[in-house]
Amino acid sequence: MVIVIMRLIQRVANGKWDDLEEIDKKCTELEDKLGYPPKKRYRSLFGSNDNNVIIIERQWQSLSKMEKIMTKGFLDPELTKLNKKLESIIEWQKTELYVPHPPFPE
């Protein structure tokens, strides 16, 4: 079993940080009930992204665990409704997946 680090990078529209925080609190409650691992959140300070970028990281026990739990999230009507509200808050996003190197140590 190989752990997977998932990094979600999102650009928040100007003036929408309070709206994001409100929705994120509700999303976190639902995600916790569905078994999502805890998330760490970072805001871009300096670099290739401007300061309206948030990075959310989670560590999953495996790709199969990630798929199973995220599928439950995609099918959850309350979480789907909250994610729909994010469309007016998040200007763009991308997801990156990482594994340890080497993934299978000797």
N, C-alpha and C positions, 0 to 999 in steps of 0.2 A: 504494500500500500504506500503510495507516494503522496505527500501533502501537496496541496496546490494553494498558491497565494493568488487571490483575485483582486485586481486593482481596477476600480471604477473611477474614471476621470470625467468630471462634469464641469461645464462652464455655466455659472449662475448668472441670470440676467441682472442688470443693474437694478438695485433697489428691491430685490426679491429674496434677500437673505432671511428676513424674518418669516416670510411665507414658507421658505424651505425648512426652517427649523420647526415650524408648527407641524408640517406634514411629516418630517423625519421622525419626530417623537411618536406619532401614531404608527408609522411604518415599523419602527423598532419594536414596539409592543407586539404587533402582529407577527413580525419576523421571529421574535423570541419564542412565541407560542408554536410556530411552525418548525422550530429547531435550527434556525440559522445560527452560525457561530457569531460571536461578538465582532463588532466592527470597530476599526480605528478610523478617525477622520482627521484629515489634514487640509489646511488651506494654503494655497500657493503664496509664497512671500516674494520670491525672486527666482528667475530662471526663464525657461522657455514658455511658461504659462503666466498670464497676468494674475492679479490678486482676486479675481472673481472665479477662480478655479478651486474646486474642492476635490480631494482624492479620498476615496473610501476603500479601505483594505479589509479583507477577511481571509482567514486561514481555514481552508477546508481539509478534512481528514483524507479525502480522495476525490477524484473526478466523479466517481459514481455516487458518493454521498452528496456532492455539490449538485449533480443532476437531479437526484431524487428530491432533495429539499427545495431546490429552485423550481422544480415542476409543481410542487405543492403550492409555492408562492404564486406562480403564474396562473394557477387555477383558483386561487382564493379570491372571491369577488370583492372583499373589502380592500385587500392589498391592490388589486387591479384598479379599483376606483381611485385610490390614493395616487397610484403611479400615473394615472390619466391626468390628475391635477398638476403633476410635475411638468407636463408638456408646455405650460405657459411660464415655467420658472427656469427650466434647463434649456439652454440654447443649443448645446451639443454635448455629446458624451462618447466615450470609447471605453472598452473593457480590455484589460490585459490579464493573461494568466501566466504564472511563473511556477516552476518547480525547483527544488534544490539542485545544485550541481556538485557532484554528479547525483542524478536522481536515485540511483541504487548503489550506495557506497559498498565497497568490498568488505 
